[in-house]
Amino acid sequence: MAEQQAPADPVFQIQRVYLKDVSLEQPNSPAILTQPEQPSVDIQLAVAHEQLVEGVFEVTVTATVHTKIQDKTVFLVEAKQAGIFEIRNLPEEQMGQVVGIACPQIIYPYLRGNVADVVQRAGFPPVHLAEINFQMLYQQQLEAQAQQAGIETA
């Protein structure tokens, strides 16, 4: 009679958090810097993940900060903060939540600091990205995917 193995304990470990990419553009400097108007700020966030090898995932949170006066760009910053995570022995239905909620929550504070630093080093007051509810963001992504697939969500 074959022995049954007990299920292995779940594993969740951060292997590395790193700044994957950052860019800063000031296409209308220095002329735009003399404008007395307050700029408008548009901030976009995105979360992505990919499996590198069995049980190892890279999760990336991207922030794009576009600051304008009227239709002219004051500055544009795009930063990608990533993390490599070992995630093993989790039920498949929990994996989406781990890579879509837990991992971004770990990475995001690093991204906030890097964006504020880049903007400040460019000579502007730092942009402080607001706290993000990654659980709500994850739910919105699931709902959007379901709508695209033509499935109604409850």
N, C-alpha and C positions, 0 to 999 in steps of 0.2 A: 504494500500500500504506500503510495507516494505521500511524503510529508508536505503539508501546506506551509508555505512561507508566510510569515506575518508581513503585512504591508510595510514598506520602508517609511521611515519618518519623513515628513515634508522638509525640504531644504529651501531656504531663501537667504541668499548672501549677496551683498554688494561686493563686486570684484573691483570696480573702478568707476569714478565719476569724473568726467572731463569735458572741457570746452571743445566741441568738435569743429565749430566754424563760427566766425564772427566777421561781419563787414560793416563798415561805416561809410556813408557817402554824404558829402555836402556840396552838391552840384552847383548851387547858386551863391556860394561864399566867394568873396566877402560881402558883396552888395546886399544880400538879404539880411545880413547881421545888423545893418543899420536901420532896419524897418522897426517902427515903434509898435506895430500891432503884435498882439499875443498870438502865437501859432496854435493851430488845432493839432491834436495828437490822436492818431489812430493806432491802436494796438491789436494785433492778431496773434493768436496762439494756435499751435498744432502739436499733436502727440502722434508719434509713430513708433513702431517696434519691428524688429526682425529677429528670427532665431539664427544665431551664429553657428552653433553646433548643438547637439542633443543636450537639452537642459541649460543652455546659456543663451541669453537674450540681450540685445542692445535696445535700449529704450531712449528715444530722443524727444526732447521738448524744444520747439522752435518758437521764438518770439520775433515779431516784426513790428518795429516802432517807426511810423512814418509821420513826421512833423512837417506841417505846411503853413505858409501864410498865403492866403487866397489859393491860387493854383500852383504856387512855387514851393518846391521842397526846401525846407530848412536843413533837415537831416533825415537820413534813413538808416536804421540799424537793423540788421538781422543777425540773430545769435541762435546757435544750436548747441544745447547742453545735452550731453548723453551720459548714459550709465550702462555698465555691463553687469548683469545680474545672473547668478546661478539660481535657477528655479527648477526644482525636481520633486517628483512624487506628489504632485498636486492633482486633484481631480480636474479633468479637462474643462468643466464648467466654471472653475474658479480662475483659470489662467487669464482669461480676458480681463477680469477685475484686477488681478495682480499687475499685469503689464499696462493696463489702462488707467489704474487709480493709484495703487501703492507705489509703483516705481516712479511715476511722474511727481508724486508728492515728495519723494526723496530728492529728485533732481532739481525741482523748481526753485528752491532757495538759492542754489548756486547760479542758476540762470538769472534770477532777479539781481543778484550782486554783480554779475558780469555786465549786464545791460546798464545798470546804474553807473558802473565804473567807466565803461566805454564812452557813454554820453558825457559824463563829467570830464574825462580826459580830452574830449573834443571841444571843451570850453563852454558847455551848456550846464544848466542846473540838472542834477541827475533825475532820470525818469525812474520812479519807483513803481514797478509792476504790482498791481493789486494781488491780494491773496486769491487763489483759485480753488473752487470746489471741483476737484477732479472727478468726484463721483457723479455730480450733475453733468459735467462735460461728457463723461463716458456714457451716461444714459441718453444724452442728446445724440451722440454718435450712433448708438444702437438704434434709436428711433429713426434717424435719417437713413441708416442702412436698410431698415425694415421697410420704410416708405419707398426707397429705390427699388427694392425687391418686390414691391406691390403687396406686402404683407401688412395687415393691420396689427398694431400692438395693443395690448389690453391696457 
